[in-house]
Amino acid sequence: MSKASVFFALGAAALAAGAALADAPGQHSLSLRNGTGGRIDCGMHKDGSSVVDVVTLKAGQVWTQSYAGDKRRWLRCEGVYSQWQRLEPDGAYELVKAAGAQIVARPAGR
């Protein structure tokens, strides 16, 4: 077997393994699009954790994360009256300004 054949076989195996992992049970993805017209900072955490990951999004920017496990994710963006919002697994959301300087995540396409 030539070196090129070995590299081709290894590459094909790696792609197949990646596809199998993406379809594995308990694999989810989450997508946020900043529709506020300005830069915003948001925090996200999962049930049972006090660790908050901070995400900064420019106007129009889309942020996507894949994760394993079925723990619910929560999001809170800057704004005086903003509250923690529950996000559904495999959800796509648009971040928009609501009344009272609150930024909310609404399902994309609505």
Secondary structure, DSSP 4 states (H G I P E B T S, - for coil): --HHHHHHHHHHHHHHHHHHHHTSTTEEEEEEEE-SSS-EEEEEEETT----EEEEE-TT-EEEEEEES-PPEEEEESSTT---EEE-TT-EEEEEE-GGG-EEEEETT-
